[in-house]
Amino acid sequence: KRNDWNQYRIRCQADHIQIWVNGIKTTDLKDSMDTEGFIAIQHHGEQGQIYRFRNLKLLEL
């Protein structure tokens, strides 16, 4: 949503990854390459764009 907040829900359990954007499931896959590691936030946007994050929560499954 331009000029509004998007809501993301990301669930990673073992090699199963699921992602919802604004309540719509957009990703549901298994990826066994990296089942352990770091949590990071990354954007691939255009130069000069501003990205903001709020209400980040982590829940151990």
CHARMM internal coordinates of N, CA and C (Angstrom, degrees):
IC EDIT
DIST 1 N 1 CA 1.4501
DIST 1 CA 1 C 1.5188
ANGL 1 N 1 CA 1 C 108.19
DIST 1 C 2 N 1.2884
ANGL 1 CA 1 C 2 N 117.28
DIHE 1 N 1 CA 1 C 2 N 117.18
DIST 2 N 2 CA 1.4596
ANGL 1 C 2 N 2 CA 120.77
DIHE 1 CA 1 C 2 N 2 CA 178.33
DIST 2 CA 2 C 1.5315
ANGL 2 N 2 CA 2 C 109.21
DIHE 1 C 2 N 2 CA 2 C -69.87
DIST 2 C 3 N 1.3231
ANGL 2 CA 2 C 3 N 115.65
DIHE 2 N 2 CA 2 C 3 N 136.50
DIST 3 N 3 CA 1.4666
ANGL 2 C 3 N 3 CA 123.08
DIHE 2 CA 2 C 3 N 3 CA -179.97
DIST 3 CA 3 C 1.5270
ANGL 3 N 3 CA 3 C 113.27
DIHE 2 C 3 N 3 CA 3 C 60.43
DIST 3 C 4 N 1.3240
ANGL 3 CA 3 C 4 N 116.44
DIHE 3 N 3 CA 3 C 4 N 27.85
DIST 4 N 4 CA 1.4579
ANGL 3 C 4 N 4 CA 121.58
DIHE 3 CA 3 C 4 N 4 CA 177.38
DIST 4 CA 4 C 1.5269
ANGL 4 N 4 CA 4 C 107.35
DIHE 3 C 4 N 4 CA 4 C -149.63
DIST 4 C 5 N 1.3092
ANGL 4 CA 4 C 5 N 117.72
DIHE 4 N 4 CA 4 C 5 N 173.18
DIST 5 N 5 CA 1.4573
ANGL 4 C 5 N 5 CA 121.75
DIHE 4 CA 4 C 5 N 5 CA 179.48
DIST 5 CA 5 C 1.5210
ANGL 5 N 5 CA 5 C 110.32
DIHE 4 C 5 N 5 CA 5 C -89.67
DIST 5 C 6 N 1.3143
ANGL 5 CA 5 C 6 N 115.99
DIHE 5 N 5 CA 5 C 6 N 138.46
DIST 6 N 6 CA 1.4620
ANGL 5 C 6 N 6 CA 122.09
DIHE 5 CA 5 C 6 N 6 CA 169.98
DIST 6 CA 6 C 1.5181
ANGL 6 N 6 CA 6 C 107.77
DIHE 5 C 6 N 6 CA 6 C -99.22
DIST 6 C 7 N 1.3081
ANGL 6 CA 6 C 7 N 116.54
DIHE 6 N 6 CA 6 C 7 N 148.86
DIST 7 N 7 CA 1.4559
ANGL 6 C 7 N 7 CA 121.13
DIHE 6 CA 6 C 7 N 7 CA 177.84
DIST 7 CA 7 C 1.5258
ANGL 7 N 7 CA 7 C 108.66
DIHE 6 C 7 N 7 CA 7 C -110.61
DIST 7 C 8 N 1.3213
ANGL 7 CA 7 C 8 N 115.56
DIHE 7 N 7 CA 7 C 8 N 124.85
DIST 8 N 8 CA 1.4605
ANGL 7 C 8 N 8 CA 122.00
DIHE 7 CA 7 C 8 N 8 CA 178.18
DIST 8 CA 8 C 1.5171
ANGL 8 N 8 CA 8 C 109.18
DIHE 7 C 8 N 8 CA 8 C -114.89
DIST 8 C 9 N 1.3081
ANGL 8 CA 8 C 9 N 115.85
DIHE 8 N 8 CA 8 C 9 N 138.56
DIST 9 N 9 CA 1.4680
ANGL 8 C 9 N 9 CA 121.98
DIHE 8 CA 8 C 9 N 9 CA 170.25
DIST 9 CA 9 C 1.5194
ANGL 9 N 9 CA 9 C 105.64
DIHE 8 C 9 N 9 CA 9 C -125.34
DIST 9 C 10 N 1.3154
ANGL 9 CA 9 C 10 N 115.91
DIHE 9 N 9 CA 9 C 10 N 124.29
DIST 10 N 10 CA 1.4641
ANGL 9 C 10 N 10 CA 121.20
DIHE 9 CA 9 C 10 N 10 CA -178.24
DIST 10 CA 10 C 1.5208
ANGL 10 N 10 CA 10 C 107.68
DIHE 9 C 10 N 10 CA 10 C -123.29
DIST 10 C 11 N 1.3214
ANGL 10 CA 10 C 11 N 116.11
DIHE 10 N 10 CA 10 C 11 N 124.73
DIST 11 N 11 CA 1.4624
ANGL 10 C 11 N 11 CA 121.09
DIHE 10 CA 10 C 11 N 11 CA 179.28
DIST 11 CA 11 C 1.5186
ANGL 11 N 11 CA 11 C 108.21
DIHE 10 C 11 N 11 CA 11 C -121.39
DIST 11 C 12 N 1.3191
ANGL 11 CA 11 C 12 N 115.70
DIHE 11 N 11 CA 11 C 12 N 121.21
DIST 12 N 12 CA 1.4636
ANGL 11 C 12 N 12 CA 122.10
DIHE 11 CA 11 C 12 N 12 CA 177.17
DIST 12 CA 12 C 1.5148
ANGL 12 N 12 CA 12 C 107.78
DIHE 11 C 12 N 12 CA 12 C -124.72
DIST 12 C 13 N 1.3079
ANGL 12 CA 12 C 13 N 116.20
DIHE 12 N 12 CA 12 C 13 N 115.29
DIST 13 N 13 CA 1.4558
ANGL 12 C 13 N 13 CA 121.17
DIHE 12 CA 12 C 13 N 13 CA 178.58
DIST 13 CA 13 C 1.5180
ANGL 13 N 13 CA 13 C 107.44
DIHE 12 C 13 N 13 CA 13 C -132.64
DIST 13 C 14 N 1.3417
ANGL 13 CA 13 C 14 N 114.98
DIHE 13 N 13 CA 13 C 14 N 111.83
DIST 14 N 14 CA 1.4666
ANGL 13 C 14 N 14 CA 121.82
DIHE 13 CA 13 C 14 N 14 CA -172.96
DIST 14 CA 14 C 1.5269
ANGL 14 N 14 CA 14 C 107.80
DIHE 13 C 14 N 14 CA 14 C 57.28
DIST 14 C 15 N 1.3320
ANGL 14 CA 14 C 15 N 118.41
DIHE 14 N 14 CA 14 C 15 N -121.41
DIST 15 N 15 CA 1.4681
ANGL 14 C 15 N 15 CA 119.93
DIHE 14 CA 14 C 15 N 15 CA -178.22
DIST 15 CA 15 C 1.5332
ANGL 15 N 15 CA 15 C 112.94
DIHE 14 C 15 N 15 CA 15 C -98.64
DIST 15 C 16 N 1.3382
ANGL 15 CA 15 C 16 N 117.52
DIHE 15 N 15 CA 15 C 16 N 8.33
DIST 16 N 16 CA 1.4689
ANGL 15 C 16 N 16 CA 121.97
DIHE 15 CA 15 C 16 N 16 CA -177.67
DIST 16 CA 16 C 1.5253
ANGL 16 N 16 CA 16 C 109.65
DIHE 15 C 16 N 16 CA 16 C -97.86
DIST 16 C 17 N 1.3299
ANGL 16 CA 16 C 17 N 116.94
DIHE 16 N 16 CA 16 C 17 N 121.38
DIST 17 N 17 CA 1.4616
ANGL 16 C 17 N 17 CA 123.25
DIHE 16 CA 16 C 17 N 17 CA -178.27
DIST 17 CA 17 C 1.5219
ANGL 17 N 17 CA 17 C 108.78
DIHE 16 C 17 N 17 CA 17 C -118.80
DIST 17 C 18 N 1.3309
ANGL 17 CA 17 C 18 N 115.80
DIHE 17 N 17 CA 17 C 18 N 128.43
DIST 18 N 18 CA 1.4613
ANGL 17 C 18 N 18 CA 121.39
DIHE 17 CA 17 C 18 N 18 CA 176.32
DIST 18 CA 18 C 1.5256
ANGL 18 N 18 CA 18 C 108.14
DIHE 17 C 18 N 18 CA 18 C -130.77
DIST 18 C 19 N 1.3425
ANGL 18 CA 18 C 19 N 115.87
DIHE 18 N 18 CA 18 C 19 N 139.34
DIST 19 N 19 CA 1.4611
ANGL 18 C 19 N 19 CA 120.94
DIHE 18 CA 18 C 19 N 19 CA 179.59
DIST 19 CA 19 C 1.5227
ANGL 19 N 19 CA 19 C 108.78
DIHE 18 C 19 N 19 CA 19 C -134.29
DIST 19 C 20 N 1.3352
ANGL 19 CA 19 C 20 N 115.89
DIHE 19 N 19 CA 19 C 20 N 133.73
DIST 20 N 20 CA 1.4546
ANGL 19 C 20 N 20 CA 123.09
DIHE 19 CA 19 C 20 N 20 CA 173.70
DIST 20 CA 20 C 1.5219
ANGL 20 N 20 CA 20 C 108.02
DIHE 19 C 20 N 20 CA 20 C -118.23
DIST 20 C 21 N 1.3243
ANGL 20 CA 20 C 21 N 117.46
DIHE 20 N 20 CA 20 C 21 N 137.22
DIST 21 N 21 CA 1.4617
ANGL 20 C 21 N 21 CA 123.14
DIHE 20 CA 20 C 21 N 21 CA 174.75
DIST 21 CA 21 C 1.5257
ANGL 21 N 21 CA 21 C 107.03
DIHE 20 C 21 N 21 CA 21 C -120.03
DIST 21 C 22 N 1.3144
ANGL 21 CA 21 C 22 N 115.75
DIHE 21 N 21 CA 21 C 22 N 118.77
DIST 22 N 22 CA 1.4644
ANGL 21 C 22 N 22 CA 121.98
DIHE 21 CA 21 C 22 N 22 CA -177.87
DIST 22 CA 22 C 1.5308
ANGL 22 N 22 CA 22 C 111.70
DIHE 21 C 22 N 22 CA 22 C 51.65
DIST 22 C 23 N 1.3418
ANGL 22 CA 22 C 23 N 115.57
DIHE 22 N 22 CA 22 C 23 N 41.64
DIST 23 N 23 CA 1.4564
ANGL 22 C 23 N 23 CA 121.82
DIHE 22 CA 22 C 23 N 23 CA 175.75
DIST 23 CA 23 C 1.5180
ANGL 23 N 23 CA 23 C 115.50
DIHE 22 C 23 N 23 CA 23 C 83.46
DIST 23 C 24 N 1.3263
ANGL 23 CA 23 C 24 N 118.33
DIHE 23 N 23 CA 23 C 24 N -1.06
DIST 24 N 24 CA 1.4673
ANGL 23 C 24 N 24 CA 121.99
DIHE 23 CA 23 C 24 N 24 CA -179.14
DIST 24 CA 24 C 1.5228
ANGL 24 N 24 CA 24 C 109.09
DIHE 23 C 24 N 24 CA 24 C -107.93
DIST 24 C 25 N 1.3397
ANGL 24 CA 24 C 25 N 116.63
DIHE 24 N 24 CA 24 C 25 N 123.77
DIST 25 N 25 CA 1.4616
ANGL 24 C 25 N 25 CA 119.85
DIHE 24 CA 24 C 25 N 25 CA 179.67
DIST 25 CA 25 C 1.5279
ANGL 25 N 25 CA 25 C 109.04
DIHE 24 C 25 N 25 CA 25 C -67.97
DIST 25 C 26 N 1.3251
ANGL 25 CA 25 C 26 N 115.99
DIHE 25 N 25 CA 25 C 26 N 121.91
DIST 26 N 26 CA 1.4642
ANGL 25 C 26 N 26 CA 121.25
DIHE 25 CA 25 C 26 N 26 CA -178.42
DIST 26 CA 26 C 1.5178
ANGL 26 N 26 CA 26 C 112.46
DIHE 25 C 26 N 26 CA 26 C -110.81
DIST 26 C 27 N 1.3324
ANGL 26 CA 26 C 27 N 116.94
DIHE 26 N 26 CA 26 C 27 N -18.14
DIST 27 N 27 CA 1.4627
ANGL 26 C 27 N 27 CA 120.89
DIHE 26 CA 26 C 27 N 27 CA -177.17
DIST 27 CA 27 C 1.5176
ANGL 27 N 27 CA 27 C 109.20
DIHE 26 C 27 N 27 CA 27 C -143.22
DIST 27 C 28 N 1.3274
ANGL 27 CA 27 C 28 N 116.09
DIHE 27 N 27 CA 27 C 28 N 136.70
DIST 28 N 28 CA 1.4615
ANGL 27 C 28 N 28 CA 122.27
DIHE 27 CA 27 C 28 N 28 CA 174.83
DIST 28 CA 28 C 1.5228
ANGL 28 N 28 CA 28 C 106.43
DIHE 27 C 28 N 28 CA 28 C -154.37
DIST 28 C 29 N 1.3273
ANGL 28 CA 28 C 29 N 116.05
DIHE 28 N 28 CA 28 C 29 N 98.07
DIST 29 N 29 CA 1.4625
ANGL 28 C 29 N 29 CA 119.16
DIHE 28 CA 28 C 29 N 29 CA -173.93
DIST 29 CA 29 C 1.5137
ANGL 29 N 29 CA 29 C 111.22
DIHE 28 C 29 N 29 CA 29 C -147.97
DIST 29 C 30 N 1.3160
ANGL 29 CA 29 C 30 N 114.69
DIHE 29 N 29 CA 29 C 30 N 168.01
DIST 30 N 30 CA 1.4648
ANGL 29 C 30 N 30 CA 122.23
DIHE 29 CA 29 C 30 N 30 CA 173.58
DIST 30 CA 30 C 1.5164
ANGL 30 N 30 CA 30 C 107.92
DIHE 29 C 30 N 30 CA 30 C -114.33
DIST 30 C 31 N 1.3323
ANGL 30 CA 30 C 31 N 115.75
DIHE 30 N 30 CA 30 C 31 N 131.78
DIST 31 N 31 CA 1.4610
ANGL 30 C 31 N 31 CA 121.90
DIHE 30 CA 30 C 31 N 31 CA -179.11
DIST 31 CA 31 C 1.5212
ANGL 31 N 31 CA 31 C 107.39
DIHE 30 C 31 N 31 CA 31 C -141.60
DIST 31 C 32 N 1.3153
ANGL 31 CA 31 C 32 N 116.64
DIHE 31 N 31 CA 31 C 32 N 106.58
DIST 32 N 32 CA 1.4646
ANGL 31 C 32 N 32 CA 120.74
DIHE 31 CA 31 C 32 N 32 CA -176.11
DIST 32 CA 32 C 1.5252
ANGL 32 N 32 CA 32 C 112.83
DIHE 31 C 32 N 32 CA 32 C -93.55
DIST 32 C 33 N 1.3441
ANGL 32 CA 32 C 33 N 118.29
DIHE 32 N 32 CA 32 C 33 N 6.65
DIST 33 N 33 CA 1.4696
ANGL 32 C 33 N 33 CA 119.93
DIHE 32 CA 32 C 33 N 33 CA -178.79
DIST 33 CA 33 C 1.5277
ANGL 33 N 33 CA 33 C 112.10
DIHE 32 C 33 N 33 CA 33 C -62.22
DIST 33 C 34 N 1.3223
ANGL 33 CA 33 C 34 N 117.61
DIHE 33 N 33 CA 33 C 34 N -50.14
DIST 34 N 34 CA 1.4643
ANGL 33 C 34 N 34 CA 121.56
DIHE 33 CA 33 C 34 N 34 CA -175.07
DIST 34 CA 34 C 1.5194
ANGL 34 N 34 CA 34 C 109.55
DIHE 33 C 34 N 34 CA 34 C -132.11
DIST 34 C 35 N 1.3211
ANGL 34 CA 34 C 35 N 117.69
DIHE 34 N 34 CA 34 C 35 N 88.84
DIST 35 N 35 CA 1.4615
ANGL 34 C 35 N 35 CA 120.13
DIHE 34 CA 34 C 35 N 35 CA 179.90
DIST 35 CA 35 C 1.5239
ANGL 35 N 35 CA 35 C 112.17
DIHE 34 C 35 N 35 CA 35 C -88.62
DIST 35 C 36 N 1.3253
ANGL 35 CA 35 C 36 N 117.43
DIHE 35 N 35 CA 35 C 36 N -5.79
DIST 36 N 36 CA 1.4638
ANGL 35 C 36 N 36 CA 121.97
DIHE 35 CA 35 C 36 N 36 CA 175.87
DIST 36 CA 36 C 1.5168
ANGL 36 N 36 CA 36 C 108.36
DIHE 35 C 36 N 36 CA 36 C -135.60
DIST 36 C 37 N 1.3319
ANGL 36 CA 36 C 37 N 115.62
DIHE 36 N 36 CA 36 C 37 N 154.30
DIST 37 N 37 CA 1.4609
ANGL 36 C 37 N 37 CA 118.36
DIHE 36 CA 36 C 37 N 37 CA 176.58
DIST 37 CA 37 C 1.5102
ANGL 37 N 37 CA 37 C 111.36
DIHE 36 C 37 N 37 CA 37 C 154.16
DIST 37 C 38 N 1.3079
ANGL 37 CA 37 C 38 N 115.04
DIHE 37 N 37 CA 37 C 38 N -151.66
DIST 38 N 38 CA 1.4531
ANGL 37 C 38 N 38 CA 122.72
DIHE 37 CA 37 C 38 N 38 CA -175.08
DIST 38 CA 38 C 1.5266
ANGL 38 N 38 CA 38 C 110.52
DIHE 37 C 38 N 38 CA 38 C -100.83
DIST 38 C 39 N 1.3210
ANGL 38 CA 38 C 39 N 114.81
DIHE 38 N 38 CA 38 C 39 N 159.33
DIST 39 N 39 CA 1.4591
ANGL 38 C 39 N 39 CA 121.51
DIHE 38 CA 38 C 39 N 39 CA 172.73
DIST 39 CA 39 C 1.5192
ANGL 39 N 39 CA 39 C 106.53
DIHE 38 C 39 N 39 CA 39 C -103.20
DIST 39 C 40 N 1.3188
ANGL 39 CA 39 C 40 N 116.98
DIHE 39 N 39 CA 39 C 40 N 130.95
DIST 40 N 40 CA 1.4647
ANGL 39 C 40 N 40 CA 121.11
DIHE 39 CA 39 C 40 N 40 CA -178.67
DIST 40 CA 40 C 1.5215
ANGL 40 N 40 CA 40 C 109.70
DIHE 39 C 40 N 40 CA 40 C -140.94
DIST 40 C 41 N 1.3175
ANGL 40 CA 40 C 41 N 115.45
DIHE 40 N 40 CA 40 C 41 N 156.85
DIST 41 N 41 CA 1.4582
ANGL 40 C 41 N 41 CA 122.00
DIHE 40 CA 40 C 41 N 41 CA 174.57
DIST 41 CA 41 C 1.5181
ANGL 41 N 41 CA 41 C 106.67
DIHE 40 C 41 N 41 CA 41 C -116.31
DIST 41 C 42 N 1.3178
ANGL 41 CA 41 C 42 N 115.82
DIHE 41 N 41 CA 41 C 42 N 129.02
DIST 42 N 42 CA 1.4580
ANGL 41 C 42 N 42 CA 120.54
DIHE 41 CA 41 C 42 N 42 CA -174.90
DIST 42 CA 42 C 1.5204
ANGL 42 N 42 CA 42 C 109.18
DIHE 41 C 42 N 42 CA 42 C -139.84
DIST 42 C 43 N 1.3166
ANGL 42 CA 42 C 43 N 116.03
DIHE 42 N 42 CA 42 C 43 N 145.64
DIST 43 N 43 CA 1.4676
ANGL 42 C 43 N 43 CA 119.27
DIHE 42 CA 42 C 43 N 43 CA 173.33
DIST 43 CA 43 C 1.5209
ANGL 43 N 43 CA 43 C 108.96
DIHE 42 C 43 N 43 CA 43 C -127.50
DIST 43 C 44 N 1.3054
ANGL 43 CA 43 C 44 N 115.83
DIHE 43 N 43 CA 43 C 44 N 153.17
DIST 44 N 44 CA 1.4605
ANGL 43 C 44 N 44 CA 122.51
DIHE 43 CA 43 C 44 N 44 CA 179.11
DIST 44 CA 44 C 1.5265
ANGL 44 N 44 CA 44 C 108.81
DIHE 43 C 44 N 44 CA 44 C -120.72
DIST 44 C 45 N 1.3062
ANGL 44 CA 44 C 45 N 116.04
DIHE 44 N 44 CA 44 C 45 N 39.99
DIST 45 N 45 CA 1.4624
ANGL 44 C 45 N 45 CA 120.70
DIHE 44 CA 44 C 45 N 45 CA -174.22
DIST 45 CA 45 C 1.5146
ANGL 45 N 45 CA 45 C 113.59
DIHE 44 C 45 N 45 CA 45 C -85.18
DIST 45 C 46 N 1.2987
ANGL 45 CA 45 C 46 N 113.15
DIHE 45 N 45 CA 45 C 46 N -179.91
DIST 46 N 46 CA 1.4512
ANGL 45 C 46 N 46 CA 120.75
DIHE 45 CA 45 C 46 N 46 CA -179.64
DIST 46 CA 46 C 1.5235
ANGL 46 N 46 CA 46 C 110.20
DIHE 45 C 46 N 46 CA 46 C -74.71
DIST 46 C 47 N 1.3135
ANGL 46 CA 46 C 47 N 115.13
DIHE 46 N 46 CA 46 C 47 N 152.30
DIST 47 N 47 CA 1.4586
ANGL 46 C 47 N 47 CA 120.42
DIHE 46 CA 46 C 47 N 47 CA 177.50
DIST 47 CA 47 C 1.5272
ANGL 47 N 47 CA 47 C 108.88
DIHE 46 C 47 N 47 CA 47 C -62.87
DIST 47 C 48 N 1.3168
ANGL 47 CA 47 C 48 N 116.16
DIHE 47 N 47 CA 47 C 48 N 139.03
DIST 48 N 48 CA 1.4520
ANGL 47 C 48 N 48 CA 121.31
DIHE 47 CA 47 C 48 N 48 CA 179.56
DIST 48 CA 48 C 1.5194
ANGL 48 N 48 CA 48 C 114.44
DIHE 47 C 48 N 48 CA 48 C 90.49
DIST 48 C 49 N 1.3167
ANGL 48 CA 48 C 49 N 118.27
DIHE 48 N 48 CA 48 C 49 N -6.90
DIST 49 N 49 CA 1.4615
ANGL 48 C 49 N 49 CA 121.73
DIHE 48 CA 48 C 49 N 49 CA 178.17
DIST 49 CA 49 C 1.5282
ANGL 49 N 49 CA 49 C 109.59
DIHE 48 C 49 N 49 CA 49 C -80.31
DIST 49 C 50 N 1.3041
ANGL 49 CA 49 C 50 N 116.44
DIHE 49 N 49 CA 49 C 50 N 152.04
DIST 50 N 50 CA 1.4591
ANGL 49 C 50 N 50 CA 122.16
DIHE 49 CA 49 C 50 N 50 CA 177.76
DIST 50 CA 50 C 1.5248
ANGL 50 N 50 CA 50 C 108.24
DIHE 49 C 50 N 50 CA 50 C -109.95
DIST 50 C 51 N 1.3200
ANGL 50 CA 50 C 51 N 116.08
DIHE 50 N 50 CA 50 C 51 N 131.68
DIST 51 N 51 CA 1.4649
ANGL 50 C 51 N 51 CA 122.17
DIHE 50 CA 50 C 51 N 51 CA 178.35
DIST 51 CA 51 C 1.5136
ANGL 51 N 51 CA 51 C 108.00
DIHE 50 C 51 N 51 CA 51 C -120.40
DIST 51 C 52 N 1.3109
ANGL 51 CA 51 C 52 N 116.65
DIHE 51 N 51 CA 51 C 52 N 130.38
DIST 52 N 52 CA 1.4578
ANGL 51 C 52 N 52 CA 121.79
DIHE 51 CA 51 C 52 N 52 CA -179.52
DIST 52 CA 52 C 1.5212
ANGL 52 N 52 CA 52 C 108.95
DIHE 51 C 52 N 52 CA 52 C -125.49
DIST 52 C 53 N 1.3195
ANGL 52 CA 52 C 53 N 114.87
DIHE 52 N 52 CA 52 C 53 N 147.91
DIST 53 N 53 CA 1.4586
ANGL 52 C 53 N 53 CA 121.72
DIHE 52 CA 52 C 53 N 53 CA 178.58
DIST 53 CA 53 C 1.5178
ANGL 53 N 53 CA 53 C 107.66
DIHE 52 C 53 N 53 CA 53 C -129.18
DIST 53 C 54 N 1.3208
ANGL 53 CA 53 C 54 N 116.03
DIHE 53 N 53 CA 53 C 54 N 144.10
DIST 54 N 54 CA 1.4664
ANGL 53 C 54 N 54 CA 119.84
DIHE 53 CA 53 C 54 N 54 CA 176.43
DIST 54 CA 54 C 1.5229
ANGL 54 N 54 CA 54 C 109.09
DIHE 53 C 54 N 54 CA 54 C -146.51
DIST 54 C 55 N 1.3081
ANGL 54 CA 54 C 55 N 114.88
DIHE 54 N 54 CA 54 C 55 N 156.37
DIST 55 N 55 CA 1.4669
ANGL 54 C 55 N 55 CA 122.19
DIHE 54 CA 54 C 55 N 55 CA 176.40
DIST 55 CA 55 C 1.5235
ANGL 55 N 55 CA 55 C 112.99
DIHE 54 C 55 N 55 CA 55 C 55.01
DIST 55 C 56 N 1.3229
ANGL 55 CA 55 C 56 N 117.08
DIHE 55 N 55 CA 55 C 56 N 45.26
DIST 56 N 56 CA 1.4610
ANGL 55 C 56 N 56 CA 120.61
DIHE 55 CA 55 C 56 N 56 CA 176.60
DIST 56 CA 56 C 1.5213
ANGL 56 N 56 CA 56 C 108.63
DIHE 55 C 56 N 56 CA 56 C -75.51
DIST 56 C 57 N 1.3253
ANGL 56 CA 56 C 57 N 116.45
DIHE 56 N 56 CA 56 C 57 N 129.65
DIST 57 N 57 CA 1.4636
ANGL 56 C 57 N 57 CA 121.26
DIHE 56 CA 56 C 57 N 57 CA -179.52
DIST 57 CA 57 C 1.5153
ANGL 57 N 57 CA 57 C 108.85
DIHE 56 C 57 N 57 CA 57 C -135.17
DIST 57 C 58 N 1.3193
ANGL 57 CA 57 C 58 N 116.09
DIHE 57 N 57 CA 57 C 58 N 140.33
DIST 58 N 58 CA 1.4606
ANGL 57 C 58 N 58 CA 122.31
DIHE 57 CA 57 C 58 N 58 CA 175.17
DIST 58 CA 58 C 1.5174
ANGL 58 N 58 CA 58 C 108.19
DIHE 57 C 58 N 58 CA 58 C -118.75
DIST 58 C 59 N 1.3219
ANGL 58 CA 58 C 59 N 115.46
DIHE 58 N 58 CA 58 C 59 N 135.93
DIST 59 N 59 CA 1.4544
ANGL 58 C 59 N 59 CA 121.28
DIHE 58 CA 58 C 59 N 59 CA 178.55
DIST 59 CA 59 C 1.5158
ANGL 59 N 59 CA 59 C 107.73
DIHE 58 C 59 N 59 CA 59 C -130.67
DIST 59 C 60 N 1.3204
ANGL 59 CA 59 C 60 N 116.06
DIHE 59 N 59 CA 59 C 60 N 121.23
DIST 60 N 60 CA 1.4562
ANGL 59 C 60 N 60 CA 119.68
DIHE 59 CA 59 C 60 N 60 CA 178.03
DIST 60 CA 60 C 1.5245
ANGL 60 N 60 CA 60 C 109.24
DIHE 59 C 60 N 60 CA 60 C -74.47
DIST 60 C 61 N 1.3317
ANGL 60 CA 60 C 61 N 116.38
DIHE 60 N 60 CA 60 C 61 N 128.89
DIST 61 N 61 CA 1.4691
ANGL 60 C 61 N 61 CA 121.16
DIHE 60 CA 60 C 61 N 61 CA -178.61
DIST 61 CA 61 C 1.5105
ANGL 61 N 61 CA 61 C 111.19
DIHE 60 C 61 N 61 CA 61 C -88.06
END
COOR INIT
IC SEED 1 N 1 CA 1 C
IC BUILD
